[in-house]
């Protein structure tokens, strides 16, 4: 099995419309479903935080690190 890694760069601001946060969650779900690992920014807020949280919920997917 290939080791597919994705870097997801997105806003870490909380003052962003919830619809964009939901988009980042849905994209993360697609990556999780397809067994991608995540290399991410470093924020725990905003869209970046939402995408990190979605990956973190699924322990079978690897979090490469917070850059």
Secondary structure by P-SEA (a helix, b strand, c coil): ccbbbbbbbbbccccccaaaaaaaaaaaaaaaaaccccccccccccaaaaaaaaaaacccccccccc
